Amino acid sequence: MNETTRGPAVADKAATTDEPYLELRGVTVRHGERTVVSGIDLTLRPGEFLALLGPSGCGKSSLLQVLAGLARVAGGSLRLDGADATEGLGQRVRVGYVFQDHRLLPWRTVGQNIEIAMKAAGVPKAEWDERIDRFLSMLRVAEHRTAWPMRLSGGQRQRVSIARALAVDPDIVLMDEPFSGLDEVTARAMRQELTRLHETTAVPTLFVTHSIREALFLADRVVILSQGPARVLKTLDVPLVRPRRHEDSALTRLADEVVADVLREWEPTEGPAS
Ligand SMILES: Nc1ncnc2c1ncn2[C@@H]1O[C@H](COP(=O)(O)OP(=O)(O)OP(=O)(O)O)[C@@H](O)[C@H]1O
């Protein structure tokens, strides 16, 4: 990664402004002839945690892949920090990507997995050692640095994959349902950790989920998507104070309201009329 094409440093990512850091205009994604994402408009502000909430199969992962530059847009445009980024954000800035499954290489140790990501992102080799220690410690898995991924629990592997995403000093983090494979107790602990990390790093984050409660627990704003092909139904400013608690009655009430709101739109047999 060319340093001149990098985005702002971490401290700047927390800047409080309503100017969008990332802007999607009419983004459409197709797999072959099939449209899976249809004309999405959304913005991500500096330092913001934005959840993309939609039913299973609506096209959330496909949209995230386009943002990362792992697939191409079929229509519309992306702008990042005011400049065109339609080819994918990875062309302009460092992207930390956390997949639904951990995607750790089984024949490399935890530390080596993180090294590979930093090498690919152009992080200077002199920083690798300190960064591996720092981010594994932040995610509370430092003692597993020399372990093989297969020796870790699912939750520990996902912690490592988040450490790997943050270790590349990302300008933006994209997360694709990273906790959906974990038991609820572990997932709750991980959501708490993620909130803490985001408060520390303030890296703008797009978090994809089909869980209404998860979106409301984590995000500053939630973009609610329709059944596929995904389009934006509405954007919600989450009115819950921080720190949030999973068992908060206000969170439960809000989740129930959102469920009632999207029920007809998400119901496969009674989907949207248009
Ligand atoms: N590479 C691909 N080629 C063809 N079709 C695909 C491909 N990837 C996904 N699809 C299809 O596109 C649609 C959207 O899939 P996508 O994985 O983006 O949805 P999602 O909202 O992330 O789903 P989930 O919440 O279940 O992970 C699905 O019908 C899926 O079968």
The ligand as an SDF file (V2000), in Angstrom:
LIG
                    3D

 31 33  0  0  0  0  0  0  0  0999 V2000
  -20.5840  -16.1660   -5.7850 N   0  0  0  0  0  0  0  0  0  0  0  0
  -21.8990  -16.2600   -5.9550 C   0  0  0  0  0  0  0  0  0  0  0  0
  -22.4330  -16.6400   -7.1100 N   0  0  0  0  0  0  0  0  0  0  0  0
  -23.7580  -16.7260   -7.3200 C   0  0  0  0  0  0  0  0  0  0  0  0
  -24.6970  -16.4130   -6.3660 N   0  0  0  0  0  0  0  0  0  0  0  0
  -24.2230  -16.0130   -5.1710 C   0  0  0  0  0  0  0  0  0  0  0  0
  -22.8130  -15.9190   -4.9000 C   0  0  0  0  0  0  0  0  0  0  0  0
  -22.6720  -15.4670   -3.6210 N   0  0  0  0  0  0  0  0  0  0  0  0
  -23.9130  -15.3140   -3.1290 C   0  0  0  0  0  0  0  0  0  0  0  0
  -24.8400  -15.6410   -4.0550 N   0  0  0  0  0  0  0  0  0  0  0  0
  -26.2870  -15.5550   -3.8830 C   0  0  0  0  0  0  0  0  0  0  0  0
  -26.6010  -14.1870   -3.7010 O   0  0  0  0  0  0  0  0  0  0  0  0
  -27.6350  -14.0280   -2.7330 C   0  0  0  0  0  0  0  0  0  0  0  0
  -27.1380  -13.1350   -1.6200 C   0  0  0  0  0  0  0  0  0  0  0  0
  -26.1010  -13.8320   -0.9070 O   0  0  0  0  0  0  0  0  0  0  0  0
  -25.2780  -13.1340    0.2570 P   0  0  0  0  0  0  0  0  0  0  0  0
  -24.3420  -14.1600    0.7910 O   0  0  0  0  0  0  0  0  0  0  0  0
  -24.7270  -11.8720   -0.2390 O   0  0  0  0  0  0  0  0  0  0  0  0
  -26.4540  -12.8450    1.3010 O   0  0  0  0  0  0  0  0  0  0  0  0
  -26.3720  -12.5470    2.8710 P   0  0  0  0  0  0  0  0  0  0  0  0
  -27.4230  -11.5470    3.1470 O   0  0  0  0  0  0  0  0  0  0  0  0
  -24.9770  -12.2150    3.2370 O   0  0  0  0  0  0  0  0  0  0  0  0
  -26.7570  -13.9720    3.4740 O   0  0  0  0  0  0  0  0  0  0  0  0
  -26.4570  -14.6000    4.9470 P   0  0  0  0  0  0  0  0  0  0  0  0
  -27.0160  -13.6270    5.9670 O   0  0  0  0  0  0  0  0  0  0  0  0
  -27.2100  -15.8840    4.9430 O   0  0  0  0  0  0  0  0  0  0  0  0
  -24.9690  -14.7740    5.0440 O   0  0  0  0  0  0  0  0  0  0  0  0
  -27.9880  -15.4420   -2.2470 C   0  0  0  0  0  0  0  0  0  0  0  0
  -29.1480  -15.8600   -2.9330 O   0  0  0  0  0  0  0  0  0  0  0  0
  -26.8000  -16.2720   -2.6370 C   0  0  0  0  0  0  0  0  0  0  0  0
  -27.1830  -17.5890   -2.9300 O   0  0  0  0  0  0  0  0  0  0  0  0
  1  2  1  0
  2  3  1  0
  2  7  2  0
  3  4  2  0
  4  5  1  0
  5  6  2  0
  6  7  1  0
  6 10  1  0
  7  8  1  0
  8  9  2  0
  9 10  1  0
 10 11  1  0
 11 12  1  0
 11 30  1  0
 12 13  1  0
 13 14  1  0
 13 28  1  0
 14 15  1  0
 15 16  1  0
 16 17  2  0
 16 18  1  0
 16 19  1  0
 19 20  1  0
 20 21  2  0
 20 22  1  0
 20 23  1  0
 23 24  1  0
 24 25  2  0
 24 26  1  0
 24 27  1  0
 28 29  1  0
 28 30  1  0
 30 31  1  0
M  END
$$$$
